[in-house]
């Protein structure tokens, strides 16, 4: 990631879909995800990356150093390796990638892929393979974004802690949907 500057340094017109969704996820109005501290822990997360995820990324050579010293660029590298690339977001419509990536950050890659597969009528195997890509790209992007948003809202409403968080989750889903629709050509 060296040499490209941070996402905040780039103009809106030169930002990639990955840059835009990272900015969306890390918006100060959405938890911030900057050096969060859990009660009783010296340093719980950085940019939404947990110590366990950080340690795994260090072991795989994605980043180095300590979570306490994590930079935005290092955490972006983890998000790209652990979410963006496994979802094959570069092969999908940018708006669909935006929603899918957001879903994966909230619910995990497997859950996001299965949600996508369910939304397009593909076999739910949890892998973004050629058939899933073909079916997702064959559907009008705005229609798929709407389906993903509705399915994710239903999933979130079914969670045990939904009564406490559903209003915020629904606001995030609607904001994500609106931003994703701006990426549909």
C-alpha positions as CSV (number, residue, x, y, z in Angstrom):
1,X,0.0,0.0,0.0
2,X,3.0,2.3,0.1
3,X,3.1,5.2,-2.3
4,X,-0.6,5.4,-2.9
5,X,-1.4,7.6,0.1
6,X,-4.3,7.0,2.4
7,X,-7.9,6.9,1.3
8,X,-8.5,10.3,2.9
9,X,-5.7,11.8,0.8
10,X,-7.3,10.9,-2.5
11,X,-10.0,12.9,-4.2
12,X,-13.5,11.4,-4.4
13,X,-13.2,10.9,-8.1
14,X,-10.0,8.8,-7.8
15,X,-11.1,6.6,-5.0
16,X,-11.7,3.0,-5.7
17,X,-14.7,1.1,-4.5
18,X,-12.5,-0.4,-1.8
19,X,-11.5,3.1,-0.6
20,X,-15.1,4.3,-0.6
21,X,-16.4,1.4,1.4
22,X,-13.5,1.6,3.9
23,X,-14.3,5.3,4.4
24,X,-18.0,4.3,4.9
25,X,-17.2,1.6,7.5
26,X,-14.7,3.8,9.4
27,X,-16.9,7.0,9.3
28,X,-16.8,8.7,12.7
29,X,-20.6,8.4,12.9
30,X,-20.3,4.6,12.7
31,X,-18.4,3.7,15.9
32,X,-15.1,5.3,14.7
33,X,-13.2,2.0,14.9
34,X,-10.1,3.9,15.8
35,X,-8.1,2.5,18.7
36,X,-11.2,1.2,20.5
37,X,-10.5,0.1,24.1
38,X,-12.4,-2.6,25.9
39,X,-12.8,-2.4,29.7
40,X,-9.8,-4.0,31.4
41,X,-7.8,-4.4,28.2
42,X,-4.8,-2.3,27.4
43,X,-5.6,-2.2,23.7
44,X,-8.5,-4.1,22.3
45,X,-8.8,-3.1,18.6
46,X,-7.5,-0.7,16.0
47,X,-9.7,0.4,13.1
48,X,-12.0,-2.5,14.0
49,X,-9.2,-5.2,13.8
50,X,-9.1,-7.4,16.9
51,X,-5.9,-8.7,18.5
52,X,-6.7,-12.2,17.2
53,X,-7.1,-11.0,13.6
54,X,-4.0,-8.9,13.9
55,X,-1.9,-11.8,15.2
56,X,-3.2,-14.0,12.3
57,X,-2.3,-11.3,9.8
58,X,1.2,-11.0,11.3
59,X,1.6,-14.8,11.0
60,X,0.6,-14.6,7.3
61,X,3.0,-11.8,6.6
62,X,0.3,-9.2,5.8
63,X,1.4,-6.8,8.5
64,X,4.1,-6.6,11.1
65,X,4.5,-5.0,14.5
66,X,2.1,-4.5,17.3
67,X,-1.7,-3.9,17.2
68,X,-1.1,-0.9,19.5
69,X,0.9,0.8,16.7
70,X,-1.3,-0.3,13.8
71,X,-1.8,2.2,11.1
72,X,-4.8,2.7,8.9
73,X,-2.8,1.4,5.9
74,X,-2.0,-1.8,7.8
75,X,-5.6,-2.4,8.8
76,X,-6.7,-1.7,5.2
77,X,-4.3,-4.4,4.1
78,X,-6.0,-6.8,6.5
79,X,-9.5,-5.9,5.4
80,X,-8.4,-6.3,1.7
81,X,-6.9,-9.8,2.4
82,X,-9.6,-11.1,4.8
83,X,-12.7,-9.6,3.2
84,X,-12.4,-7.9,-0.1
85,X,-10.3,-10.5,-1.9
86,X,-12.1,-13.6,-0.6
87,X,-15.4,-12.0,-1.7
88,X,-13.9,-11.3,-5.2
89,X,-15.2,-7.8,-5.0
90,X,-13.1,-6.6,-7.9
91,X,-15.1,-9.0,-10.2
92,X,-18.5,-7.7,-9.1
93,X,-20.4,-4.5,-9.8
94,X,-19.0,-1.8,-7.6
95,X,-22.3,-1.2,-5.8
96,X,-22.8,-4.8,-5.1
97,X,-19.2,-5.1,-3.9
98,X,-19.9,-2.1,-1.5
99,X,-22.9,-3.8,0.1
100,X,-21.3,-7.3,0.2
101,X,-18.1,-6.0,1.8
102,X,-20.1,-4.1,4.4
103,X,-22.1,-7.2,5.2
104,X,-18.9,-9.3,5.5
105,X,-17.4,-6.8,8.0
106,X,-20.6,-6.9,10.1
107,X,-21.5,-10.6,9.8
108,X,-18.4,-12.5,8.5
109,X,-17.4,-13.5,5.0
110,X,-19.2,-16.8,5.0
111,X,-22.5,-15.3,6.0
112,X,-22.1,-12.5,3.4
113,X,-21.4,-14.9,0.6
114,X,-24.3,-17.1,1.6
115,X,-26.6,-14.1,1.7
116,X,-25.4,-13.2,-1.8
117,X,-26.0,-16.7,-3.0
118,X,-29.4,-16.8,-1.5
119,X,-30.3,-13.5,-3.1
120,X,-29.3,-14.6,-6.6
121,X,-30.6,-18.2,-6.3
122,X,-27.2,-19.8,-6.4
123,X,-26.2,-22.9,-4.4
124,X,-25.2,-21.8,-0.9
125,X,-21.7,-23.2,-0.6
126,X,-20.1,-20.1,0.9
127,X,-17.6,-19.6,-1.9
128,X,-17.6,-16.9,-4.5
129,X,-16.9,-19.1,-7.5
130,X,-17.6,-18.7,-11.3
131,X,-21.3,-19.6,-11.0
132,X,-21.9,-17.1,-8.2
133,X,-20.0,-14.4,-10.0
134,X,-21.9,-15.1,-13.3
135,X,-25.3,-15.0,-11.6
136,X,-24.5,-11.9,-9.5
137,X,-23.2,-10.0,-12.5
138,X,-26.2,-11.1,-14.7
139,X,-28.7,-9.5,-12.3
140,X,-29.3,-5.8,-12.5
141,X,-27.0,-4.3,-9.8
142,X,-29.7,-2.0,-8.3
143,X,-32.0,-5.0,-7.9
144,X,-29.3,-7.1,-6.2
145,X,-28.3,-4.2,-3.9
146,X,-32.0,-4.0,-2.8
147,X,-32.3,-7.7,-2.3
148,X,-29.1,-7.8,-0.3
149,X,-30.2,-4.9,1.9
150,X,-33.6,-6.4,2.6
151,X,-32.1,-9.9,3.4
152,X,-29.5,-8.3,5.7
153,X,-32.1,-6.3,7.5
154,X,-34.1,-9.5,8.1
155,X,-31.0,-11.3,9.3
156,X,-30.0,-8.5,11.7
157,X,-33.6,-8.3,13.1
158,X,-33.4,-12.0,13.9
159,X,-30.3,-11.6,16.2
160,X,-30.7,-12.0,19.9
161,X,-29.5,-8.4,20.6
162,X,-31.6,-6.8,17.8
163,X,-34.0,-5.0,20.2
164,X,-31.0,-3.0,21.5
165,X,-29.3,-2.2,18.2
166,X,-31.7,-2.6,15.3
167,X,-32.4,1.1,14.8
168,X,-28.7,1.8,14.3
169,X,-28.2,-1.3,12.2
170,X,-31.2,-0.3,10.0
171,X,-29.8,3.2,9.6
172,X,-26.4,1.8,8.5
173,X,-28.1,-0.6,6.1
174,X,-30.0,2.2,4.5
175,X,-26.9,4.5,4.3
176,X,-25.0,1.6,2.8
177,X,-27.7,0.9,0.2
178,X,-27.9,4.6,-0.8
179,X,-24.1,4.8,-1.2
180,X,-24.0,1.6,-3.1
181,X,-26.7,2.8,-5.5
182,X,-24.5,5.8,-6.4
183,X,-21.9,3.3,-7.7
184,X,-24.3,1.6,-10.1
185,X,-23.5,2.8,-13.7
